């Protein structure tokens, strides 16, 4: 797990944030290559599961993934298409099977 340091303004002390390990139901996936670090997703998240990255321009840190209500506001607010991917819980994912071809489509 990657440890993030953030210095508190004026106090000279460091604040440590340890992101929770990814779980199978990780609600969002952030593509670090596409993210521009604007933090719009951090500001729009109603459950505050995201925190800004202490490195300027870095992707936000998903600190509390289990608290996500899966509203998808962060995906909608993101200015870069595909930088944030929303993942539904395993039990809510739908699979369709084409009767004629047998092809299975995952959503």
ROKOL-299663 format. One record per residue: residue in one letter; x, y, z of N, C-alpha, C in turn. Coordinates in steps of 0.2 Angstrom, whole numbers, padded with zeros to 4 digits, always signed. Example, Ala and Ser with C-alpha at 12.3 -4.5 7.8 and 13.67 -1.06 7.14 Angstrom:
A+0066-0028+0039+0062-0022+0039+0066-0016+0039 S+0064-0011+0035+0068-0005+0036+0064+0000+0039 
This chain:
X+0004-0006+0000+0000+0000+0000+0004+0006+0000 X+0002+0011-0004+0006+0017-0004+0004+0022+0001 X+0009+0025+0005+0008+0029+0010+0008+0036+0008 X+0003+0040+0009+0003+0047+0007+0004+0052+0013 X+0009+0057+0012+0010+0062+0017+0007+0068+0015 X+0005+0072+0020+0002+0079+0019+0004+0083+0025 X+0007+0088+0024+0010+0093+0029+0004+0097+0031 X+0002+0098+0037-0003+0102+0040+0000+0109+0039 X-0004+0114+0037-0002+0121+0036-0001+0124+0043 X+0005+0127+0043+0007+0131+0049+0009+0127+0055 X+0008+0120+0055+0009+0116+0061+0016+0113+0061 X+0019+0112+0055+0025+0108+0055+0024+0101+0056 X+0018+0098+0057+0017+0091+0058+0014+0088+0051 X+0016+0082+0050+0013+0078+0045+0007+0074+0046 X+0003+0074+0042-0004+0070+0042-0003+0064+0038 X-0004+0058+0040-0003+0052+0036-0010+0049+0034 X-0010+0047+0028-0017+0044+0026-0015+0037+0022 X-0018+0032+0024-0017+0026+0022-0023+0023+0018 X-0023+0023+0011-0029+0020+0008-0031+0013+0010 X-0037+0012+0010-0039+0005+0011-0037+0001+0005 X-0036-0006+0007-0034-0010+0001-0040-0011-0003 X-0039-0012-0010-0044-0013-0015-0048-0019-0013 X-0054-0018-0014-0059-0024-0013-0062-0026-0019 X-0065-0032-0020-0068-0034-0026-0073-0029-0028 X-0076-0026-0023-0082-0021-0025-0079-0014-0025 X-0073-0013-0027-0070-0006-0028-0075-0002-0032 X-0078+0003-0030-0083+0007-0033-0081+0010-0040 X-0075+0013-0039-0072+0017-0045-0065+0015-0046 X-0063+0016-0052-0056+0014-0054-0054+0021-0058 X-0048+0023-0056-0045+0030-0059-0039+0028-0063 X-0039+0030-0069-0034+0028-0074-0029+0034-0073 X-0023+0032-0070-0018+0037-0068-0015+0040-0074 X-0015+0037-0080-0013+0040-0086-0017+0045-0089 X-0024+0045-0088-0028+0050-0091-0030+0055-0086 X-0030+0054-0079-0032+0059-0074-0027+0065-0074 X-0030+0071-0074-0026+0077-0075-0025+0080-0068 X-0028+0077-0063-0027+0079-0056-0031+0086-0054 X-0037+0087-0057-0041+0093-0056-0045+0093-0050 X-0046+0087-0047-0049+0086-0040-0057+0088-0041 X-0060+0088-0047-0067+0090-0047-0071+0084-0044 X-0068+0078-0045-0072+0072-0042-0071+0072-0034 X-0066+0074-0032-0065+0075-0024-0071+0080-0022 X-0072+0085-0025-0076+0091-0023-0084+0088-0024 X-0085+0084-0029-0092+0083-0030-0094+0076-0026 X-0090+0072-0024-0091+0066-0020-0095+0068-0014 X-0101+0065-0013-0106+0067-0007-0104+0063-0001 X-0100+0057-0002-0098+0053+0003-0091+0054+0005 X-0087+0058+0002-0080+0060+0004-0076+0054+0004 X-0077+0049-0001-0072+0044-0001-0065+0045-0004 X-0065+0051-0008-0059+0053-0011-0056+0059-0008 X-0049+0058-0008-0045+0064-0005-0040+0066-0010 X-0038+0073-0010-0034+0075-0015-0027+0072-0014 X-0023+0071-0020-0017+0068-0019-0012+0074-0017 X-0007+0072-0013-0003+0078-0010+0002+0080-0016 X+0003+0075-0021+0007+0077-0027+0003+0081-0032 X+0005+0087-0033+0001+0091-0038+0000+0088-0044 X-0006+0088-0047-0007+0085-0053-0008+0077-0053 X-0008+0074-0047-0008+0067-0046-0016+0065-0045 X-0017+0059-0047-0024+0057-0046-0027+0057-0039 X-0033+0058-0038-0035+0057-0031-0034+0050-0028 X-0035+0050-0021-0034+0044-0018-0041+0041-0015 X-0042+0035-0017-0049+0032-0015-0047+0030-0007 X-0049+0034-0003-0048+0032+0004-0053+0027+0008 X-0059+0028+0006-0064+0024+0009-0069+0021+0004 X-0067+0016+0001-0071+0013-0005-0077+0010-0002 X-0077+0007+0004-0083+0004+0006-0089+0009+0008 X-0087+0016+0008-0092+0021+0010-0096+0023+0003 X-0094+0021-0002-0097+0024-0009-0104+0022-0009 X-0108+0026-0011-0116+0025-0012-0117+0024-0020 X-0112+0024-0024-0112+0022-0031-0117+0027-0034 X-0116+0033-0033-0121+0038-0037-0118+0040-0044 X-0111+0039-0044-0108+0041-0051-0107+0048-0052 X-0108+0052-0047-0107+0060-0048-0099+0061-0051 X-0095+0057-0048-0088+0058-0049-0086+0057-0057 X-0089+0052-0059-0088+0050-0066-0091+0055-0071 X-0097+0058-0069-0100+0063-0073-0097+0069-0073 X-0094+0071-0067-0090+0078-0066-0084+0078-0069 X-0080+0072-0070-0074+0072-0073-0073+0075-0080 X-0069+0079-0081-0068+0082-0088-0065+0078-0093 X-0061+0073-0091-0058+0068-0096-0062+0062-0096 X-0064+0060-0102-0068+0054-0104-0064+0048-0102 X-0066+0044-0098-0063+0037-0097-0058+0038-0091 X-0056+0043-0088-0052+0044-0083-0054+0040-0076 X-0061+0040-0075-0064+0037-0070-0069+0032-0072 X-0068+0026-0070-0073+0021-0073-0077+0018-0067 X-0083+0018-0067-0088+0016-0062-0089+0009-0062 X-0088+0005-0057-0089-0002-0056-0095-0003-0052 X-0100-0007-0054-0106-0009-0050-0104-0015-0046 X-0107-0015-0040-0106-0021-0036-0107-0028-0040 X-0103-0033-0038-0104-0039-0041-0111-0042-0042 X-0115-0041-0037-0121-0044-0037-0126-0039-0041 X-0124-0033-0043-0128-0029-0047-0126-0029-0055 X-0121-0033-0056-0119-0033-0063-0123-0037-0067 X-0125-0035-0073-0129-0039-0078-0126-0042-0083 X-0127-0048-0085-0125-0051-0091-0130-0053-0096 X-0129-0052-0102-0134-0054-0107-0132-0059-0111 X-0136-0064-0113-0134-0069-0118-0138-0069-0124 X-0135-0068-0130-0139-0068-0136-0141-0075-0137 X-0147-0077-0138-0150-0083-0139-0148-0086-0146 X-0147-0082-0151-0145-0085-0157-0138-0087-0158 X-0133-0082-0155-0126-0083-0156-0123-0086-0150 X-0126-0086-0144-0123-0088-0138-0118-0084-0135 X-0117-0078-0138-0112-0073-0135-0115-0070-0129 X-0110-0069-0124-0112-0066-0118-0109-0059-0117 X-0113-0055-0116-0111-0048-0115-0111-0046-0108 X-0106-0043-0105-0105-0041-0099-0106-0033-0098 X-0109-0031-0093-0110-0024-0092-0107-0021-0086 
